[in-house]
Amino acid sequence: MAIDVTVRRVIPLSPERVAAYAMDWRNDSDWTQGIRRAELTRPADGGGFGVGAEVSRTAFFLRRRIDYVLRVIAYEPPRLLEMIATVSPMPMRVTYTFEAHPGGTLACIRVRGGPGRLLRLAAPLMSRQVRSSLTKDLRDLEHRLTSPGDGT
């Protein structure tokens, strides 16, 4: 059984503002549940952050430490950031999209995972936990960007 979880939230700011913050790996631990460390470990093909860049993350999920590396496979700011896990306890694809919406920005995070050892043992629990974490991520993203003194 595979995981395929998508969450959405309207954030009352422009897609450019939301994407600029959310797509910056240096902000990962500020708004993404469980991430304790994020580091650009390989620059993009043309330098900096973009397609081909790799970000190493240390996170805690279901009380377990997880170290993984995400490689950027699509980068079209402010609309799309898509990454795949190159080093991870399970196959994973993470997609962020940001679209104009009458209320500001429709922010969407989708996480898909394959049949790794962890998934086979606890796929239903993991799907619920992933959905809960992603929902909190978008809530925290909105809070960081709309609270005085926070965000960019």
C-alpha positions in Angstrom: 0.0 0.0 0.0 1.3 3.4 -1.0 0.8 6.8 0.6 -0.7 9.6 -1.4 -1.7 12.5 0.8 -2.7 16.0 -0.4 -3.6 19.0 1.8 -4.7 22.5 0.8 -5.1 25.8 2.5 -5.9 29.3 1.4 -3.4 31.8 2.7 -4.3 35.5 2.5 -1.1 36.6 0.7 0.1 36.6 -2.9 1.5 33.4 -4.4 4.9 35.2 -4.8 5.1 35.9 -1.1 4.0 32.5 0.1 6.2 30.6 -2.4 9.3 32.7 -1.7 9.2 31.7 1.9 7.9 28.1 1.5 10.4 27.2 -1.3 13.4 28.5 0.7 15.0 25.4 2.3 16.5 27.7 5.0 12.9 28.1 6.4 12.1 24.4 6.4 12.5 23.9 10.2 10.5 27.0 10.9 7.2 25.8 9.4 7.5 22.1 8.5 6.5 19.6 11.2 9.3 17.5 12.7 12.2 19.0 10.7 15.1 19.8 13.0 17.7 20.5 10.3 17.8 21.3 6.6 21.0 21.9 4.7 21.7 22.5 1.0 24.2 19.7 0.3 24.3 20.0 -3.5 23.7 23.2 -5.5 21.4 23.2 -8.5 22.9 22.4 -11.9 23.3 26.2 -12.6 24.3 27.0 -8.9 22.2 28.0 -6.0 18.7 26.4 -5.5 16.8 24.9 -8.3 16.5 21.7 -10.4 19.3 19.3 -9.4 19.8 20.9 -5.9 19.7 18.5 -2.9 18.6 19.3 0.6 19.5 17.0 3.5 17.0 17.0 6.3 16.8 15.5 9.7 13.3 15.1 11.0 11.3 13.2 13.6 8.2 11.3 12.5 6.3 8.9 14.7 9.0 9.4 17.4 11.7 8.2 15.0 14.7 10.2 13.7 14.7 10.2 9.9 17.6 11.5 7.8 16.8 11.9 4.2 17.9 13.8 1.1 15.5 15.5 -1.3 16.5 16.3 -4.9 14.7 19.1 -6.7 13.2 17.7 -10.0 10.9 20.7 -10.8 11.3 24.3 -9.8 9.0 26.9 -11.2 8.6 29.8 -8.7 6.2 30.9 -7.5 4.0 28.0 -8.8 5.8 24.7 -8.3 8.5 22.9 -6.3 8.8 19.1 -6.7 11.3 16.9 -5.0 12.1 13.2 -4.8 14.0 11.4 -2.0 17.4 10.1 -3.1 18.3 8.9 0.3 15.5 7.9 2.6 14.0 4.9 4.6 11.2 5.0 2.0 10.6 6.2 -1.5 9.1 9.7 -1.4 7.9 12.5 -3.7 7.0 15.9 -2.3 5.2 18.5 -4.3 4.4 22.1 -3.3 2.1 24.2 -5.5 0.9 27.8 -5.0 -1.9 29.2 -7.1 -3.7 32.5 -7.2 -7.0 32.4 -5.3 -9.6 35.1 -4.6 -8.6 34.8 -0.9 -4.9 35.0 -1.7 -3.0 31.8 -2.4 -4.2 28.2 -2.6 -1.2 26.4 -1.1 -1.0 22.7 -1.6 1.4 20.0 -0.4 1.3 16.5 -1.8 3.4 13.6 -0.4 3.6 10.3 -2.2 5.5 7.3 -0.9 6.3 3.8 -2.1 6.3 0.5 -0.4 9.3 1.0 1.9 9.7 -1.2 5.0 8.1 1.5 7.2 5.1 1.9 4.9 4.3 -1.8 4.7 4.1 -2.1 8.5 2.1 1.0 9.2 0.6 2.5 6.0 -2.8 3.5 7.4 -1.2 5.1 10.5 1.4 6.8 8.4 -1.2 8.2 6.0 -3.1 9.7 9.0 0.1 11.1 10.5 1.3 12.6 7.2 -2.1 14.3 6.7 -2.0 15.7 10.2 1.6 16.9 9.8 0.9 18.5 6.4 -2.2 20.2 7.7 -0.2 21.7 10.6 2.6 22.6 8.1 0.2 24.8 6.1 -1.3 26.3 9.3 2.2 27.1 10.5 3.2 28.5 7.1 0.2 30.9 7.2 1.0 31.9 10.8 4.7 32.6 10.0 3.7 34.8 7.1 0.8 36.7 8.6 2.1 37.3 12.2 3.8 40.6 12.8 7.6 40.3 12.7 7.6 36.8 11.2 8.2 35.6 7.6 9.6 37.5 4.8 
